[in-house]
Structures are given as structure tokens and as C-alpha cells.
Amino acid sequence: MAASGRLPPGGAPAAAGQSPIRAGAGEVRPAIGLSPGRRAWKRFRRNKLGFYSLVLFCGMVLLSLGAELVSNDRPLIVKYNNTFYFPIFKNYPEKVFGGDFETPADYLDPFIRDKITRGSNWAIFAPNPYGAKTLNYFATEPNPSGPSRANLLGTDDRGRDLLAQLIYGFRVSVLFALALTVTGVLLGVVTGAVQGFFGGKVDLAFQRFMEIWGSMPELYLLIIFSAVFAPSITLLLLLLSLFGWLGLSDYVRAEFLRNRQLDYVRAARALGLSNWQIIHRHVLPNSMTPVVTFLPFRMSAAILALTSLDFLGLGVPPGTPSLGELLSQGKNNIDAWWISLSTFGVLVVTLLLLTMMGDALRDALDPRKADV
């Protein structure tokens, strides 16, 4: 036999696409390939637009989650008369800081601010000294007022700082979209899995039910419930969740109909596994690609839905920071261009980031893409 046909000591030649790894004295083992999840993550990172969109979006979300540390009309820490106070966590009466009343201290009041910063006293304020509901009674310009040193993006028609409204409104929109996406995914996956795995009469019955359910006028139901019940984020989330699962359910159903005929499912049946074990362990993990790809687009649709309903006055309760309510103010105050421009800018940037993330995620999970 030719020397080229000799095998390395202790093992077979490395498979195609695998580089041999020498372990120990003379032992050669094939390199272990990346898992499908890691290959998808590498493909996602190679898409610079999608990856940096994810980084920027996560930064915006973290900023909004810590909104009280970024935009707040109460100091984070106050040292007054050698005693430390934490107004961000607790309301203190102004008597504590040398005032005359037992009412909560207004830290925008020049008198209170002078007291807590004079001499050895000091206070640490948030970078933007306004909260979501702060009304500056000491403002010198009529509302809505344009961008200024005191209010970087101006104020709305109620005198509230626009930057604070955008930060807190973005948080409400993202958390609402996340909750709506999670409930929609859970309902969609469960109903789609049941239809696709069992098929037959079960699938037929679900399809007829979904046709009837999907034909119900969602907007009219929202108007009716808004007229009967007090506005509530929980009620709005419940109503939108009743219809938000229909689209995803069709995708999951199609994946289950395809995967249930494959050999690994038949092998699992032959081994005596129950239907739940087959769905949970085998079919569901191989049917999650459309679910994961669907998430960014579902979140952008939820943010648009909440903004539209708030614009029409059918969304969150009055007084809650809302991008839709700011757009409505911009419509009613055309001369106050800063309201519409800044709100529209935040909304467009958010939706663009989610869309680019969704496109990159779809490409990363596409089995037709070359492996890294």
C-alpha cells in the first residue's frame, strides 16, 4: 500500500470541512463544528447594519428603563445639614429643607434649590431635571415653548418637558410591545402546533374558528370597550392579544405540517414517545425559525398599534406618557413644530432599527445561506 493511504495512529481521517486537532501524543481528533445557533449568530454579526441596530436599540431600551436616573425632577441624592436624603425613592416635605409647608418639596422652586445647594449642602440632579408629569410653574415662557437651554427639546402644550415625555413614552411603548409580542407568540405557537401536529379534523376545526375570529371588527371592539370601560393598558393589551396571534399561528402550523412527516418524528413515535414529548423535544425546536424571525416585526407592529390608538384617544389612560398623544398635540399645535418633529423622529428611528434587525435575523436563520 502506498504511504499516502496510511491512516494517522489511533483514528480515521478527518471528515470533509473539519480540521484535525492533535490531542495528546500522536492522537488526532476531528474538530467539532459550530452549533446551528452559533452559526446563525455569526451570520447575524456579519450583517453590520442589523448588528449595530440591535446594539443601538438595546441602548435605547436600557436608557428608558433607567429613565428616573436620566430624567427626573427630584434629586438623586441630597446632603442637607449633614444628613443624606434620597428624594428619588421617597417624597420629603419642604419643611425638611427649610420650607414652611408639609407638602412635598418642589425641587424646581428657586427657594428650595437654594436651600439644598447653599454652603456645605449639595444635591445631585438627573441630567434632565424634569419627570414625565413635571409642570414647571416657574417657567417664564408660554406653552408650548420651543427648544431652549432649560428644555432642550421644548415643552408641550401643558408645559411638560418634551425630552422627558419622549424617554418615558418610549419606555411605555417598548414594554407594551414586548408584552403584546410575548402573549401573541405564546398563543400563536400553541394553536399552530396543535393544528399542524394533529392535522385532520383538529386542523379543520381550528381553521374555521380562526376564519370567524379574524373577521371580527377589531377597531370597533376597541371603540366599544373604550366607551364602556375606563382606559387601561391592561385592557388594551388583552384586547389586542385576542387578535395578535392569528398571523403567527399560520406560520407555526405550516412548519409543523412539514416537520411531522420527517424521519426523526417517525423514529420518535417508534420509540414510544408521547405526543407532548415529540412536540416539545423534537418538532418545536425545529419549527422556531419563523417565530424568531417574526419577533422584531411583531414588536414594530405593536408600537405602531399603540401609537395609532393613543393618537385617536383609545390607548393608554390620560396623563400616561405616550408617543401617540404627543403626535396628537403636534397636530393641534402646528406652529409648535418641535413636538411633531422630535416625536416622529423617535418613532421612525425605533421602527427602522426593528426592521433592520428583523431583516438581519431572517438572513441569519435562512438555511440557504452559506455557513461561516
N, C-alpha and C positions, 0 to 999 in steps of 0.2 A: 504494500500500500504506500502511496505517495505520502511524503511528510506533510503536505498541505491538508490531508484528510484526517490528521490526528486530532483528537479531542483534548482540550485542556484537562489537566489532572483533576478528577473529582467532580466533573459535571459536564453538562451538554453545552453546545454553543449558545450564545445569547440570541434571543429572538430578534426578528427584524424590528428596528425602531428602538431597541433597548441597548444601552451602553453597558458593557460588563463592568462590574465593580469588584475589585480584588479585596477579599476579606480573609485575613489570616495568611498563613504561609501557603502560597500557591493556589488558594481556593478562589474561584471566580463565580460570582452570582449575578444574575441579570438584574438591572436597575428596575425598581418599582416605578411605574408610571404615575402621573398625577391623577387624582380622583376627578370625576366629571365636574364636581363643584369648584375645584381649584382651577381646572382648565377654563371654566366659564368665567371665573373671577379674573384670570389673566387676560382673557379676551376683553372683558369689560374694562380693565385698566388700560389696555392698549387704545381704547376709544377715549382719547383725551377730552373731547367735548363732554361726553357722558360722565366720565370720572370726575372732572372738575365741577360739573353741575351738581353731582352728588355731594362733593365737599362743600360747595357754596350753600346748597340747600340745607345741609346738616348744620352749618354755621348759623344760618338764619334761624333755624328752629331752636338751637341752643340759646341764641341771643334772646328769642322771645320767651323761652321757658324761664330765663332769669331776668324777666322784664323788670321786676321790682328792684333789682340791683342796678339796672341801667336807666330806668325812667321812673322816678318816684318823687312825690312832693314832701316826703318825710326823710329826714337824715338817716343814714345807715347807723351811725354812732354819734352820740353827743357826750362830751365831757363838760359838766356844769357843776361848779363849786366842788371840784374834786370827786364828783360822783359820775359814774358812767351810766348812760341811758341808751336804749336801743329802740328808737321810735319805729323802725321798720317792722318790728314784731309786736309793739304794744302802743296803744294810744295813751299819751300823758296829757293831763290838763295843763293849761298855760300857767296856772299858779306855780307849778313845779319850776318853771323857768322865769319866775319873777312877774308873771302877769296878774290880772285881777279876777279872772273868772275860772270856773271849774269846767268850762267847755274844752274840748280837745284843742291843743295848740295848733295854730295855723303858722307853719314854718315859712310861708311866703310873706307873712306880716313883717315889715321892717323892724318893728319894735322887738318881736320875738327873735328875729335873726340877729339883731344887735346884741341881745342879752346872751345868746348862746355862743357868740363869737368874740365877745369883749374880754380883754385881759388874758387870763390863763385858760379861759373857756375856749373850746373849739368843737367843730362839728364836721363830719364827713357826709357830703351830699352825693346823690347819684349824679352821673354826668349830665342827664337831662332832669332838671328839678321839677318835673310835672308827672302826675299819675294819669291813669285813664279817665278819671272823673274829676280832675282838678279844675276848679274855676278860680282864675286869678282875679280877685276883687280889687287888686291894686294896680291893674293894667291901666295904662294911660291912653291907649288907642281903642277905637270902637271895633267891635267884632262883626264879621271875621276880619282879622288883620293879617297883612302879608308877612312874609319871612322877615325876621329881624334878629338881632343879637339875643334877645330874650327868648324868642320862639323861632328856632332855626327854619322850620317849615311853615310857620304861620299858625293861625288859630282857625277853628271852625266857627260857625255862626252862633255857637253857645259860649265861646270863649275858651274852649278846651284846646290844649296844645296838640297840634296835628301829628307831630312825631310820636308822641305818647299814644295817640289814638291808633296810629299805624302799627306800632310794635305790639300793643295789646290786641288789636283787631286781627293781626296776622296770627297770633297765638290761638285765638278763638277759632279761626278758620282752619288752621292746620290740625288742631286737636279734634275738631268736629269731623274733618275729612278723614282723619285716621280712624276714629270710632266708627264712622259710616263704612269705611273700607273693610274694617275687620268684621263687622256684622254681615256685610254683604258677601264677603269671601266665605265666611262660615256657612251661611245659608246656601250659597251657590255651590260650594263643594259638596255639602251633604246631599242636596237634592240632585245635583248632576251625577254624583257617584251612585246613588240608588237607581236612578234611571238607566245609566249606562251599564252597570254591572248586572242587574237582574233582567233588563230588557222586557220584551213581551208585553203582557198586559200592564205591568207596573209602569213601564215606559210610556205606553199609550195613555194611561190614566193621568200621569203627570203632565204629559204634553197637552192634553185637553184642558187640564186645570190651569196651566201656565198661559194658554191662549186666552182663557176667560179672564184670568187675573191681570194679564198685561194689557187688556183692552179697557180696564177701568181708568177713568179720567183722574190722573194723579193730582194735577193742579187744582181741579175743582174740589177734590177731597181736602187739600190743604186749605183752600179758602173757607170751606165749611167748618173744618175743625178750628181754624183761627178765629172764626166768628163765635164759636160756641165756647171754646176754652181759652184761658189766658195764655199768651205767648210763652213758650217754654222750649229750651234747647232739647230737653229730653223728649218732649212730644214731637218736635220736628225730626229728631233722629229716628224715633220709632216709625213715623210715617214714611220717611224716605227709605228706611231699611226694608219696609214691606215690599218695595218695588226694585231696590237696588241689586238684588241677587239674580234677576232673570237673565241678564246677558251672560254672566259668568257661568251660570248653570249649563247653558248650551255648550260652551267650550269644554267643560269638565265631562259632560255626557258624551261628547264625541270622542274624547281621549279614552274614556272607559270602554266605550263600544269597540274601539280599535284594540286596546290592550288586553281585553278579556279573552280574545281569541288566540293569543300568543302562547308559545310552548311553555314558558315558565309558569303561566297560570294553570295550564293543564297539569303540569307536574305537581304544583301545589295541591290541586284537587286530588290527584292520585295519592299524595302523601296523607290525605285525610284532614287537611286544614279546614277550619270553618270559613264561612263566607266573610265574617268580620276579620279574621286573620289574613285572608287573601287580600281583602281591600286595604287593610291597614298596613300590612308589611310589604306587599308586592305591587299592587296596581296603583295605589295612591301616590307613592313616591315617584313612579314613572309617568304620572299624569299631571305633575305640578308645574310643568313648563308654562302653559298658558296662564295659570294662576299667578305665578311670579311676574310674568311679563305684563299682566293686566293691572298690577298694583299702582304704578305711578299714574297711569291714565285714569284709573278709578279715583285716585286722590284729586287729580286736577278737575275731574267732573264734579266731585263733591264740593270743592272750593267754589267752583262756578255756580253750582246749585244754591249754596248758602248765600253767596253774594247777590245772586239774582232775587232770591226770596227776600233778603234784607232790603234790597232796593225797592221792592214792591210793598214793603211793610209787613211781610208774612213770615219773617225769620225770627231772630233772637228777640228777647224781651227788650223794651225801651231802656236806654241807658247802658246797654252792653256794648263794648267797643266792637265795631263792625265795619268792614270794608264796603259792604253794600250801602249802609247808612251814610257813609262819607260820600259815596258816589251820588246818592240822592241829594245830599247837601250841595254838592258841586253843580247838580242840575238846577237847583233852586237859587243858587248864587253864582250866576255865570261870570260876574265880574271877579269873583274870588277864584282865579284860575289855578292857584296853588293847591286847592283842595282836590279838584279833579285830576290834575297832572300828577301829583305825588301818589294818590290812591291808585290811579290807573297804572302808574309805573310799577308799584309794588305788585299789583295783580298780574301784570304782563310778565314781569321777571319770574314770579313764582310759577306760573303756568309754563313758561319756556323751559325753566330748569327741570320741571317734572316731565315734560315732553321729551327733552333730550336724554334724560335718564331712562325713560321708557324705551326709546329707540335703541340706546346702547345696550340695555338689558335684553331686548329682543334679539339683537345681533349676537350677543354673547351666548345665549341659550339656543341659537339656531344650530341644529346638528349638521347642517350643510357647510358650516364654516370650518375652515381648516384648524386643526388642533395646534396649540402652541407648544 
